[in-house]
Amino acid sequence: MKRLNSTLLAAGLATFALTACSNETTTAASAVPSSDARSDEPVTSIDQGALKGVREGEVNVYRGIPFAAPPAGELRWKPPMKPADWDGVRDASAFGPSCMQPPVPPTSVYYDPPEDSSEDCLSLNIWAPADVEDAPVVVWIHGGSLRIGGAAQPVYDGTAYAERGVVFVSINYRLGVLGWLAHPDLMAESPDGLSGNYGLMDQIAALEWVEDNIDAFGGDPSNVTVMGESAGALSVTYLLTSPPAEGLFDKAIIQSTNTRNFAELGQASYDLPAAETIGAELLDTLNLDTLEAARAADAQNLTTRATLAGYAPSGTVDGKYVPRQLNEAFDDGDFAKVPVLAGFNSGEARTYRMLLPKKPETAEAYEAAIRARYGERADDFLALYPAEDMVESMLAVNRDNVFGWSTERIVRRVSESGLSAYLYLFDYCYPEMAERNLCAFHASEVPFVFSTAEKLETYPPEWPKPPVEEADVLADVLVDYWASFAATGQPVSENGPEWRPYSDGEAYLHIDESPELRQDVYPGMFEFHEQLFQEHRAADEGWFLGVGLGAEPLE
């Protein structure tokens, strides 16, 4: 099983990459004289200077605010530095560029290329109710496999939260090789002997900026919720275990995370080589012989070539920013003691079919393959993932092993610590999803938790379009839950059922067209994968995609 995790993940991610490159562009906001500000354009002052936003209904919006210096040139692969101050009033009406990222095939459900991209991308955006004080704050971390995406995507509009009295912040962070590379030469120049995790450092810098400045927008720095989906949810999970993030947030919303094993700095572990070895091999493959040459390389070209070479960005277990493997930290109580709302989608794996093993020709062959891999535990496996519908079972086992078990595990550990933890399963399948066999696919909950279903013209072209009226009804309930959790630590909606914490008989919110409180999501799932994880961990083996038909046969 050696290197199974990295090999399979790189193979899956490589299918997203194209060889086309786009030119790097920079669209920094400029300072304008304060006399240009109209009375309906909100102006506020922060540590760096004055900002002029825009008024949209009853919401003040400020976009493209730099929270760190551009991480380019000599600052590439360095911790984020303090942003520059400015004179006059800075125009904050437009989003800043997204961070550098590889192109995605137009056929992908997730094809949503940024309008602008640049290394000068460390900015954030704020939606705030007009004339509010001491409001709860949500800081959104976007998804995209730590490779793609950005805070400017229209689906992440924070208006629905501001309309519920929340100051909503969305942030950019470094992606791909520019955000997550570990390398021996970077370790040598670091005062702490570290490398990697630059994107995570960016997220922490943004949270520090929020702590220092959010009161200027009516937010309460002592009531901050971090919220993310997919890679953003993974980032929130990192933050929960990261000592430098301690005290910077008070609650967490986690949408489709995973707690797979990650490469460690300084040593090989759990089927993976040392993180700096992965980085050194990558730069060798790209014919970049020195760190100076790598820092001088064109950012877009470097990002695209690294993706095509199979580089799969992830956090590095470095002893500081990600001090331990995530599961080990949660087992020992080494995580932020804050309330958590977390969940996953019933169809998580439907858009990642390239990661599935080859389907056996018959149900009998499927069952025989499972028995060869699981021996006396095969009956337990087949009870969860039967041979009668092999494809659905293969999708389900990947969903559960990557997302479901990881999510329920976090919720369990938080509950066991005596804090409130809430679990959900997103299981809504509208007609266009069903027609394309994408029911409740990965990230399909996002338009509902932002109430942006009416913005159909801004969706990625291949995204199954929801029926707007039905979507708006469900979105009203979900945004109520998310916003009230951010405010008080308890999700409440007058139009939805009472959402009990997981500690109440493994309660969870089943989210379909009409949400319903249920108990014990996918009975037996957690117990099976937990035992599997413990076996892999004891054997110093990785725990990610080596399950089901992807598992090694018993000797």
N, C-alpha and C positions, 0 to 999 in steps of 0.2 A: 504493500500500500504506500510505499515511500513516494512522497511528492505528489500523491493523488490530488490533494486539495488544489495546489497551485496549477497543476496541469489541466484539470477539468475546468477550473474557473477561467484560466487564460483562453482555453479553447472556446468557451461560451462567449466571453467578452469580445474575442477577435471577430466574431461574426457581425458585430455592430460597426466595425471600423471600415472606413473607405480611404482610398489613397488621396482623394482631393484635399487640398489645403485652402484655407481662406486667409486673406491678408489680415494682419493684426491691426486693429484700429483703436484709438483712444479718444474718448469723448468726455474729458474732464469738465465739470461744471465750472463756470467762471463767476468771479465776484462782480457785482453790479452796484452802482451807487444806491444808497438807501432811498433817495428821492424817487427812484423808479418804482417802488413798491406801491401798489394800489391798496385802498382800504380793505378790499375783500381778499387780499393776499396776506396770509399770516406771516408774521416775522417773529423770530425768537432768537435768543442768544445762548450759545454754548461755550465751552472752554476754548474752542478753536476760533470763534467769531460769530457773526450774525448770519442767520439763514432766512431766506424768503421761500415759503412753500406755496401751495395752492389750496384753495378752499373748494371742496367737492361735496355739495350738499351741506350737511352739518359736520363734515369731517375735514380736518386739516391734514394735508398730505405733504411730506417732505421726502424727496427722493435723492439718491446718489450722494449721501453724506459720507465722506471718508472717515473711517475709524482707525486706519493705519496707513503708513506710508506705502507707496507702490513697491512691491517686492520684486524689483527688476534689477538688472545689472549685478552689482556686488551684493545686493540684498536678496537675490534669488537664492532660495534654500537657506534663508536666515529667519529667525523669529521675527514676528511683526514688530515694526518700529512705530513710534509715536507719529501721528499725522501732522502735517504742517498747519500752522494758523494762517488766517487770511485777513486782509483789510476790507472794509466796506461790508456789503451784504451779499452773501453768496446765493446764487440762484439754485434752488433745490426743487425745481419743477420736473426734472427729467431723471430717469434711472441712469446710473452709471453702467459701464460695460460689465458684462459677465466675465468670469475668469476663463482663461484659455482652456479649450476642450477639443477633443477630436470630433470629426464629423460623424453623423449617424445616418444610416441608410434611410432614404425617404419612405421606404416600405415599413419602417418600424412604427409601432404604436407610439413610441416615445420620441419620434422625430419632431423636434421643436427647436431649431437652431436659433441662437441668440442673434439679435440685431447687431450688436457690437460685442467684441471680446478683446481683452487686453490683459497684460500683467498688472496694469493699474486698475485693479478691480475690487479692492478691499473697501467696499462701501455698503451702506445699509439704508433702509427705507422705513418710514414711520407713518402710520395712519393713527390719528389721535382725535377723539371727540373734541369739538370746540369747547373751550372754557372749562375743561375738566381739571380736577386736582386729585392727587393721590389715587389714581386709577390703577387697577391691576395691569400688568405688562406681560405680553407673550412675545417671545423671540423665536422666530421660525427659521429652521435650518432645512434647506431644500434637499431633495434626493437626487439620484442620478449615478449610482454606483461609485461615488467619489470621482467620477470622470466628467460628467456633463451636468447641465442645468444651470440655474441662476435665479436670483431673487426677483428679476424683472419679468419672469413669466407671468402672463395675465391671470392664470388660474390661481396664483398666490396673492391676489388682491386682498388686502386686509380690511376692506370697508365693513364687511358684515360683523367683524369683531369690534371695530370702533363704534358702530351703531349700537352695540351692546355694552358700551362703557369701558372697553378694553383699549389700551394703547398697544398697537400691534407693530412689531418690528420684524423685517425680513433682512437677512444678511447674505453676503457672498463670502466664499472662502476658497483658498487655492485648491485646484483639482489636479487629478492625474499625476504625472511625474513631477510637476512643479510643486505639488502640494504634499506629496507623501513619500518621496524618494529617501531611502536610507543609503548611506555610502561611507566607506572607511575614511575618505578624505574629509567628508563633512563632520564625521566624528572627531577627527584629529584637530580641526579648527574650532570645534565647539568647546567653550569653557567647561561644560558639563560632560563632555565626551558623548554627546547625543547626536542623533540625526533622525530624519523622518518626522511625521506628525505635524508638519507645518500648517496644514489645513485645520487641524485641531487647535493649534496655537492661535490661528486666526479667529476661530470661534470663541475662544476664551478672551481674546483681545476685544472682540465685539461685545461680549458680556461685561467686560470691565468698562467699556465705553458707556454701555447702558447704565451701569451702576453710577457712573460719574455725571451723566448728562440727561437721563430720561425725565428727571423732574422738570426740566425746561419745557417738556411737551405734555405735562400733566400726569406723568407716570410715577408710580410708587416704586422706588428702587428696592424696597424691602418685600415686594410681592411680585416676583418675576417667575414666569413659567417658560421653560425651554420646550420646544415642540418641533418634531421632525418626522419625516416619512422616508422609508427605505434607507439610503445612505445617511439621510438626516436623522432618522431614528437610530441608526447605528452610532452616529455622532453623539446623540443624546445619551446613549448607553455608555459610550466612552466618557462623557462628561460626568455621569453619575459615579464613575470610579476614579476620576482624575483629581488628585489633590490640588493642583493649581486652579481648578474650577470651584473649589469648596467655598460656599457662602455666596456665590454669584447667582444662584437661582434657588427657588423655593418649592417648585413643583415640576413635574415632567410629564409630557404627553409623547407617547412612543407609538408610531404607526408602522408596523412591519419591520422590526429589527431582526438581527440574528446575533448569535454569540459563538460563531465558529472560532476555531483556534487561529491565532495570528502569528506571523513571524516575530521572533524575538531578537533584540539587539545583542550581539555578542555571542550568540550560541544557536545551534540548530536545535529544534524541539518539535515534538508532535508532528513528524513527517515533513516539516518545513525547514529549509536551510536558514541560516542567520539572515536577518533582514538586510544587513549591509552586503552580504554575499549576493543577494538578489539584485541589489542596486549596482554593484560592481559589474556583474555579468551583463546587466542591461546596457550600461554605458560602453562596455567593451563591444557589445553587439552593434551599438550605434556609432562605433568608431570615434568615440569621444575619449581621448587618452588622458586628459587632465580636467580637473575641476574648472580651470580657467576656460578651457574650450567649451565645456558644458554650459557655463554661465554666459558665454558669448553666442551660443547657438540661438537661432531664431526660435522664439517661443512656440509659435504654431507648428512649425516643422518638427521641433523636438517632441511636442505633445502627441502629434499624429504618429510619428515614427515609433515612439515608445509604445503606443497602443497597438500598432500593427506587429510589434515585436512580442506581444503577449503580456506586457506589463499590466498587472491588475492592482491598482492602488488600494491600500488598506492601512489601518493604523498599525503601528509598530509597538510591541511591548518593550518599552524603554526604561522602565523603572521609575519614571517621573510622570509623564503625561498619560501614558497607559501603563500603570505600574505592574499589572499582572494580567494573565488571561482573564477575560471577563467572567467566566463561570466560576473560577477560583475566587475572585474578588467577591462575587455575590454569595458564594457559599460561606465565606468567612466574615460576612458582614462589613466588608470594606467598600461601602458605597454610601453616597449621600442619603441621609435619612429624610427623604421628602416624599409626599404623596405622589403616586404614579397613576396615570390612566394609559393603558396600553392595549393593543389589539393587532389582529392580522386579518387577512382576507381569505375567503374559502377557495378562491381560484388563483392564489399567488403564483403558482408555477405555470399557468397557461400561456404566459408570454415568454417563458424561458424553456420551451420544449427542447431547444438544442442541448440542454444540459441533461436530458433524460437518456438512460441507456437504451440500447436497441431493444425494441419490443420482440418478445418471443413469438413464434409463429402460431402457437396454440396455448390455450389455457393450461393444458397439461404440462407443456414445456415451462410455462411461467411457474407453476407450482413446484415442479421438479427443481428449477433453478433456485427458488426460495429455500426449499428444504436442504439443498446442498450448501447454502450459505448460513442458515440459521439453526439447523439441527433440531434439538429439542425445543427451541423457541419458535420454530416455524409456524406452529399452530397459532401462537399469539400474533405473529406477523400477519398471517393470512386472515385472521379474524378482523384485523384492522384494514387490510389491503388485499381483498380477495381476488381470485383469478378470474371471476366471472366477467369483470370489466377491467382488463389489464391496463388500458391507457389511463382510465380514471384513477386506478390504484397507484400507478406510477407517478401521476401528478400529485396525488394526495400525500404520498410518502415524502416527496421532496418538499411540499408545502410544510408538512409537519416537522420534518427534521431540521429545516432551515429556519422557518418563521414561527410555526405554532408552538413547538416545544420551547424554543428560546424565549418567546414572549411570555408564555405561561410560567416559565421558570423565574423570570424577573418578578412577575406579579406575586408569585408564591413567596419569594424571598422578602419582598417589601412587606407583604402581609405578615409574615412570620416575625418581622422586626417590630410589629405593633403599629405600623402606619397604614393609612388608607390606600388601597390599591384597587383599581377598577379594570376589568377585562372586557373586551368586546370581540365579536366576530362579525366582519362585514361580509354579508351574504346576498347583497342585492343584485339581481340580474334583470336588467331592462331589455326590451326586445332586440335592439341592435347588438347588444352584448351576446344574447342567446343565438342570434343568427350567425355570429362569427365564432361561436364556441369559446367565448372569452368571459364567461360569467364570473363576476367579482375578481377580475384579474388584478395583478400587482399595481398598486397606485390608483385603482379605480375609485377609491373612496375620497380622493383629494378634492374633486370639484364639489362634493357634498359637505365636507368639513370647512370649505371656504364659501359655500353658497354662490358659486360662480357658474352654475349650469347654464344660465341665460347668456353667457359669453361664448356661444357656440362658434362664432366666427374666429375666435382666438385659440381654439383647441388645435392640437396637432392634427394634421389632415387625416391620419389613420385611426384616430381615437374614436371608439364607438360613441355616438352622440346620444345623450340621455333625453328622455321626454321632459321638457322643461317644467311643466306644471307639476308633475309627480316629483321631479327632482327637487323643486323648490320646497315642497311640503316636507320631504325628508331632511333637506338641508337645514331648514329652520329648526328642526328638533336637534340635529347633531351640533350645529353651531351653538345652540342654547347650552347643550351639555358641555362642550369644550370651553366656552366662555365662562360659564359658572364654575367649572372646575378650576380654571385659571384664577378666578376671583376668590374662591373660598376653599378649594380642595375637595369639593363635592359636586359631581355633575347632576344638574337639575334641569328639567324642561317641563313646563306646564302642559305641553302637547305630547309628551312621551311618558313611558312607564317610570316608576321609581327605579333608579339604578342602584342596586345594593352592592357593597364592596365584595370582592372575591372571597374574603374571609367568611362570608355568610353562605356556607355550603357550596363553595366554588361557583358563586353566581357570576354570570356574564350577560352582557347585552347582545342579543342576537339582532343584528341590523339588517332587516329586509325592507320592503316597502313600508311596513309598519314595525318598528322596533319592539322587541319583546324580551323581558327578563327571563333567562333560563339558568340551568345549573349544569355544570360539568361538560364543558365544550369537548366534543369528540372523546367520549369515555374510553379510557385505556390508552389513549395516545401519549399523554405525558409520561405515564409510568413506563411504557415500552421504551421510548426514546431516552428517558433518564437512565434506565439500566444500561442501554447501549452506550451512552456517553460515558458512564462510569467505567465500563469495560474498556473502551478505547483509551480513556485517560490513564487507567491503571497499566495499560500495555504501552504507554508513551506513543500512542497513535492519534492522528488527527481525527476531528469529528466535524465533518461538513457534508460532502456529497457521497461518501462511501456507504450508502445504505441501499436496502432493497436489492435490485438487480445490479447495482453498482458496488455492492459489498464484495469483499474477497471471499471465495468459497472456503469453507472449513477444511482444514488439512486432515 
